[in-house]
Amino acid sequence: MDGETFPRFPTEPLLPTEPLFPAGQLLPAEPRRRAEPAPGAVHLPDWLDAAEQRELVEACRAWARPPAGMRTVRMPRGGVMSVRMLSLGWHWYPYGYARTVVDGDGAPVKAFPPELGELAVRALAEAYGPQLPGITGAVGYRPDIGVVNHYPHGAKMGLHRDREERIDAPVVSLSLGDSCIFRLGNTETRTRPWTDLELRSGDLLVFGGPSRFAYHGVLRTLPDTADPALGLVGRLNITVRQSGL
Ligand SMILES: O=C(O)CCC(=O)C(=O)O
């Protein structure tokens, strides 16, 4: 069991920070709109409202508690990921899925919450709209895995593909807390072409169809960019997937 789970995940809201620029000198914010950074990938900014974000952060806090809570992930070659993780439904470990936390406390993985599945089904419908029937696995989407990543300040995630699932239904990704720079690459190599996106709290990204097995990762987070009212230090990301298992 991982005893250092909670110090990094405070229960008290952060104190408000000073504005970056004095009032009146703020640059006009650029409008953020639906974007398709690659075929099959859709970014919907501000998809979750403030109340939905708070609710998900609270849910993550509950899921993070042991047993089968938030853990440090050790890679097969001995390296330790800077991102901390928990799984729901099926436990992800490098590189496979199990029903117990085989690389942690050994406890049964927490159940996949049906409401997270419903949210993901709605996410696909709103992201793809009329294109949905053309995306493999989007019709009849039955997600059964949630992976929650917590990025403390300075954490990042190297470019990788989500390949442990047995089918190619889309991945739904929700961002909470600090913003990050997310790189969406191509399906062949870790090199160009890629698109870098800023993902902010409440943003939805789905990647399915031709982008389902694209390399992707988080280059860096932007510390203290989250609304202090969220009461979260760092960034949370929830990906929802269908295992085919
Ligand atoms: O944190 C993110 O936005 C990406 C997470 C991710 O790539 C993954 O869980 O496989």
The ligand as an SDF file (V2000), in Angstrom:
LIG
                    3D

 10  9  0  0  0  0  0  0  0  0999 V2000
   -2.6230   13.3200  -19.2640 O   0  0  0  0  0  0  0  0  0  0  0  0
   -2.9850   13.2910  -20.4280 C   0  0  0  0  0  0  0  0  0  0  0  0
   -3.5850   14.2240  -20.9680 O   0  0  0  0  0  0  0  0  0  0  0  0
   -2.6310   12.0880  -21.2720 C   0  0  0  0  0  0  0  0  0  0  0  0
   -2.7280   10.8040  -20.5380 C   0  0  0  0  0  0  0  0  0  0  0  0
   -2.3050    9.6460  -21.3520 C   0  0  0  0  0  0  0  0  0  0  0  0
   -1.6700    9.7920  -22.3530 O   0  0  0  0  0  0  0  0  0  0  0  0
   -2.6380    8.2850  -20.9430 C   0  0  0  0  0  0  0  0  0  0  0  0
   -3.2340    8.0860  -19.8730 O   0  0  0  0  0  0  0  0  0  0  0  0
   -2.3070    7.3630  -21.7050 O   0  0  0  0  0  0  0  0  0  0  0  0
  1  2  2  0
  2  3  1  0
  2  4  1  0
  4  5  1  0
  5  6  1  0
  6  7  2  0
  6  8  1  0
  8  9  2  0
  8 10  1  0
M  END
$$$$
